[in-house]
Amino acid sequence: MSQAASETQITRLSLPITTRRLLIREYTAEDIGAVFSYVKDPVYWQYQRSEAPTEEQIKTLIEWVVREQSASPRLLYFLAAARRDTGEVVGEAVLKILNPVDRQGELGFGVVPKFWKQGYGTEIGHAILDAAFGQFKLHRISGQCSPDNKSSIRVMQKLGMAREGLLRDVHFGRGKWWSSVVYGLLEAEHAKFRSVKKD
Ligand SMILES: CC(C)(COP(=O)(O)OP(=O)(O)OC[C@H]1O[C@@H](n2cnc3c(N)ncnc32)[C@H](O)[C@@H]1OP(=O)(O)O)[C@@H](O)C(=O)NCCC(=O)NCCS
């Protein structure tokens, strides 16, 4: 296979993505208030090494995210996950294409605390992995979180991802060192996992 043929084809992700309960869509400036309302919750932010952002910083972030939507090639998808029935934002989905040549990507997700433990994190993760492997033909997708973040680790396990290692004291923030646990999934593993598990 030639090098060009093996690279990720940087087309655009087809959006929105519809799942059983969710519409995973582009952010708009109208989402700033909804994002700030869950990000400011200390329980949501407990495993993040940086200080929780202010409302002004969330506004700047979402405005930047909206500008990135027209980037070409587009390597970052920071998306809102909203309930299909009510439109309420239940969380966020992140896909970063880290390296198109080696077909490496990174997954991220977050769910508004009042919706935790209802399967939304897993539903978001499946949608992003399906799109990333299916549409971008990525070869490996990784995810990282604090080793104390048990629900995030559990979601990555439920997505079929394997623990690849622990980066010890890799970040310093909020007055302490943070380690990071790395999970990863290869395209063949994903195809096999999804052939037996649909939700
Ligand atoms: C991580 C997060 C997205 C999970 O969302 P969620 O909608 O609750 O996820 P799901 O309901 O799909 O699955 C959560 C799983 O974690 C398990 N879980 C929750 N808290 C747990 C704990 N303290 N210890 C062990 N497992 C736990 C749940 O029981 C469930 O597993 P199960 O289905 O086998 O019972 C959510 O907690 C979150 O947004 N956290 C803050 C942001 C964050 O940490 N993002 C990810 C890393 S950057």
The ligand as an SDF file (V2000), in Angstrom:
LIG
                    3D

 48 50  0  0  0  0  0  0  0  0999 V2000
  -16.7670    9.8350   32.7730 C   0  0  0  0  0  0  0  0  0  0  0  0
  -18.2170   10.2190   32.4600 C   0  0  0  0  0  0  0  0  0  0  0  0
  -18.2830   10.8090   31.0580 C   0  0  0  0  0  0  0  0  0  0  0  0
  -19.0920    8.9530   32.5110 C   0  0  0  0  0  0  0  0  0  0  0  0
  -20.3960    9.2900   32.0520 O   0  0  0  0  0  0  0  0  0  0  0  0
  -21.6490    8.3720   32.3390 P   0  0  0  0  0  0  0  0  0  0  0  0
  -22.7480    8.8820   31.4710 O   0  0  0  0  0  0  0  0  0  0  0  0
  -21.9090    8.2610   33.7800 O   0  0  0  0  0  0  0  0  0  0  0  0
  -21.1270    6.9670   31.7710 O   0  0  0  0  0  0  0  0  0  0  0  0
  -21.9390    5.5950   31.6480 P   0  0  0  0  0  0  0  0  0  0  0  0
  -23.2340    5.7070   32.3710 O   0  0  0  0  0  0  0  0  0  0  0  0
  -21.9720    5.2170   30.2190 O   0  0  0  0  0  0  0  0  0  0  0  0
  -20.9720    4.5700   32.3770 O   0  0  0  0  0  0  0  0  0  0  0  0
  -20.3900    4.8710   33.6350 C   0  0  0  0  0  0  0  0  0  0  0  0
  -19.8390    3.5930   34.2320 C   0  0  0  0  0  0  0  0  0  0  0  0
  -18.9540    3.9340   35.3030 O   0  0  0  0  0  0  0  0  0  0  0  0
  -19.3850    3.2630   36.4740 C   0  0  0  0  0  0  0  0  0  0  0  0
  -18.9920    4.0870   37.6060 N   0  0  0  0  0  0  0  0  0  0  0  0
  -19.4420    5.3000   37.9620 C   0  0  0  0  0  0  0  0  0  0  0  0
  -18.8080    5.7280   39.0680 N   0  0  0  0  0  0  0  0  0  0  0  0
  -17.9150    4.7560   39.3990 C   0  0  0  0  0  0  0  0  0  0  0  0
  -16.9570    4.5940   40.4420 C   0  0  0  0  0  0  0  0  0  0  0  0
  -16.7630    5.5380   41.3630 N   0  0  0  0  0  0  0  0  0  0  0  0
  -16.2130    3.4740   40.4630 N   0  0  0  0  0  0  0  0  0  0  0  0
  -16.3680    2.5030   39.5400 C   0  0  0  0  0  0  0  0  0  0  0  0
  -17.2710    2.6080   38.5110 N   0  0  0  0  0  0  0  0  0  0  0  0
  -18.0320    3.7250   38.4590 C   0  0  0  0  0  0  0  0  0  0  0  0
  -20.8770    3.1290   36.3030 C   0  0  0  0  0  0  0  0  0  0  0  0
  -21.4200    2.1640   37.1690 O   0  0  0  0  0  0  0  0  0  0  0  0
  -20.9290    2.7160   34.8430 C   0  0  0  0  0  0  0  0  0  0  0  0
  -20.5060    1.3870   34.6400 O   0  0  0  0  0  0  0  0  0  0  0  0
  -21.5730    0.1540   34.4580 P   0  0  0  0  0  0  0  0  0  0  0  0
  -22.4270    0.5090   33.2740 O   0  0  0  0  0  0  0  0  0  0  0  0
  -20.7330   -1.0430   34.2610 O   0  0  0  0  0  0  0  0  0  0  0  0
  -22.3920    0.1070   35.7290 O   0  0  0  0  0  0  0  0  0  0  0  0
  -18.7670   11.2350   33.4970 C   0  0  0  0  0  0  0  0  0  0  0  0
  -18.5740   10.7280   34.7950 O   0  0  0  0  0  0  0  0  0  0  0  0
  -18.1260   12.6150   33.3840 C   0  0  0  0  0  0  0  0  0  0  0  0
  -18.5460   13.4300   32.5840 O   0  0  0  0  0  0  0  0  0  0  0  0
  -17.1160   12.9060   34.2280 N   0  0  0  0  0  0  0  0  0  0  0  0
  -16.5030   14.2370   34.2340 C   0  0  0  0  0  0  0  0  0  0  0  0
  -15.6990   14.5070   32.9690 C   0  0  0  0  0  0  0  0  0  0  0  0
  -14.6830   13.4200   32.7140 C   0  0  0  0  0  0  0  0  0  0  0  0
  -14.0710   12.9030   33.6430 O   0  0  0  0  0  0  0  0  0  0  0  0
  -14.5090   13.0590   31.4250 N   0  0  0  0  0  0  0  0  0  0  0  0
  -13.6390   11.9690   30.9960 C   0  0  0  0  0  0  0  0  0  0  0  0
  -12.1980   12.1020   31.1840 C   0  0  0  0  0  0  0  0  0  0  0  0
  -11.4700   13.6040   30.6700 S   0  0  0  0  0  0  0  0  0  0  0  0
  1  2  1  0
  2  3  1  0
  2  4  1  0
  2 36  1  0
  4  5  1  0
  5  6  1  0
  6  7  2  0
  6  8  1  0
  6  9  1  0
  9 10  1  0
 10 11  2  0
 10 12  1  0
 10 13  1  0
 13 14  1  0
 14 15  1  0
 15 16  1  0
 15 30  1  0
 16 17  1  0
 17 18  1  0
 17 28  1  0
 18 19  1  0
 18 27  1  0
 19 20  2  0
 20 21  1  0
 21 22  1  0
 21 27  2  0
 22 23  1  0
 22 24  2  0
 24 25  1  0
 25 26  2  0
 26 27  1  0
 28 29  1  0
 28 30  1  0
 30 31  1  0
 31 32  1  0
 32 33  2  0
 32 34  1  0
 32 35  1  0
 36 37  1  0
 36 38  1  0
 38 39  2  0
 38 40  1  0
 40 41  1  0
 41 42  1  0
 42 43  1  0
 43 44  2  0
 43 45  1  0
 45 46  1  0
 46 47  1  0
 47 48  1  0
M  END
$$$$
